[in-house]
Amino acid sequence: MLTRFLSQSWEFFKSLGFSEFEIAQLLSSEPCILTRSLENQIIPCVQELRRVLGTDENVLKATASCQILESNMVHMLQPNIDTLKSHGVPQSLVLKVFFIRPTFLLICSNRFSEIVSEVMELGFDPNCLKFVHAIKSMALNSKTLWKQKMETFRSYGLSEGEIYAAFEQQPFCMSCSVKKIKKMMGFFVNKLKMKHSMISKSPSLLLYSLEKLIIPRYSVMQVLMLKGLIKEDIGIVYMVTMAEKEFTVKFVSVYQNEVPDVVRAHQGKIEFPGLPIAPMET
């Protein structure tokens, strides 16, 4: 039975234009597809995608990049896409959403319309990808969870205006879990004594890994400052957002013979007690 179903699914995906390698990749990465009915789930889903996206080539790209074939909410696509278009989102941007991760479109149409209206009221430009990112970030949060995150930011001193200013600059800051928001804000505000307004101006800081990137880099800077090899006016945003290769060359490789501890610090092997790196934006 399973062999027959697998064979039928295989032939169906081949008819869409998938290569045998792509089919194998799809089924191995998304094995739940094999638990879905070909006639009642997969084929109707593909037919809806064809209607929405226009071509098999676009369907191929969409199904290869997400778990949309596993969803039973595909009927939500058209009304939600219509909502986007009615607010001025161009077709090219709608397609780009599909090729990245369209699952956030598979929510109740009333809720989706409500979210789009809120994003419009905040002043996002529907011609820009950030508009879609804002919708996605809101869609991934229930109303209750959104309020919890707002309260968490408020507990660290941010006003509602500052929170929304951060959201407008980096919508995915509200995609962080409450746990991560507490961890990151606790580090920046409590340990580094950073002004909470700095987070509002540089919300992308919340998206980085504290343990894997921020603390190791701060530890490197601490080692170099204690040796008097660098000044203390290096801005936090500059230091955190620097490409890994650039940071390694500029602050690790060049000093590793003179100060071997920079290597251990960069590897996260030196405890970080806190240091006064200037919270500048440059």
Secondary structure, DSSP 8 states (H G I E B T S, - for coil): -HHHHHHHHHHHHHHHT--HHHHHHHHHH-GGGGGS-IIIIIHHHHHHHHHHH-SHHHHHHHHHSSSGGG-S-GGGHHHHHHHHHHTT--HHHHHHHHHH-GGGG-S-HHHHHHHHHHHHHTT--TTSHHHHHHHHHHHTS-HHHHHHHHHHHHHTT--HHHHHHHHHH-GGGGGS-HHHHHHHHIIIIIIS---HHHHHH-GGGGGS-IIIIIHHHHHHHHHHHHTTSS-S---HHHHHHS-HHHHIIIIIITTTTT-THHHHHHTT-S------------
